[in-house]
Amino acid sequence: MRGIVGYIIFFAVGLVSAGAYFYQLHPEHSVDADLPRLRKDVDDALERGKRLRDAWNKSTPADEAGTAAPDTVRKD
């Protein structure tokens, strides 16, 4: 357990260090300007996840067994 916590802390410190180094190398970027873009990307990923979950939940038992009739197979 102690090792896992150590790895998580080490990873978090590394992530913060990499972010600080990036913003040092690229002064034209700022955290305040990048947060709305990051929020948009996270919202898009969550929406895609919800659509995937809904599609998974809507699948019929015949689809899961692989015995769906040929006329019910979607061709996306």
N, C-alpha and C positions, 0 to 999 in steps of 0.2 A: 504494500500500500504506500509506503514511504517513497518507493522508487517512482511510482506513477505520479504522485504529487510533485516530486522533484522534476520529472520530465515535463509536466504541464507548466510549472513555473519557469523552467528553462526555456520552453517554447514561447511563452508569453513575453519573457524578457527579450528573446531574439526577435520576435515580431515587432515589439516596440522599438528596438534598436534599428531594425531594417527600415521602419517607417521614418524614424528620425534621420537616418542616413539619406533616404530618398528625398526628403524635403530639404535637406542641406544641399544635395546635388542639383535640385530643380527648384530654385527660388521662385520661378514663375507660377508654381502650384502652391496652393494653400489648403490647409485642412478645412477651413470654412467653405471654400469653393468646391471641394471634393465631396463633402458629406451629402449634399443633395443628390449628386450623381450616384453615390453609393446607395443611398436610400431607394432611388429609382430602380437600380439593379436588384436590390434585395426584394423589393415589391414585385418586380417582374418574375423573379425566381419563385417566390411564394405563390404567385398566381398560376404559373406553369405547374407547380406541384399540386395545387388544388385541382386543376383540370385533369392532371394525370390520375389523382386519387378518385375523382368522380368517374372518369372513364373506367378505371379498374373496378369500382363498385357497381357500375352499370353493366358489366359483362354478364352474359347469361351463363347458366350452368353448361349448356351445350358448347358455348365458346371455350369454356375452360377445359372441357373434355376433348376438344378438338374434333367434335362430331357435328359441327354446325352445318346446316344445309347450304349448298353452294349459293343460293340466291340471298342468303342472309350475311354472307361474308362481305365486309366492307373493303373497298378498293381505294385506299387513300393514296 
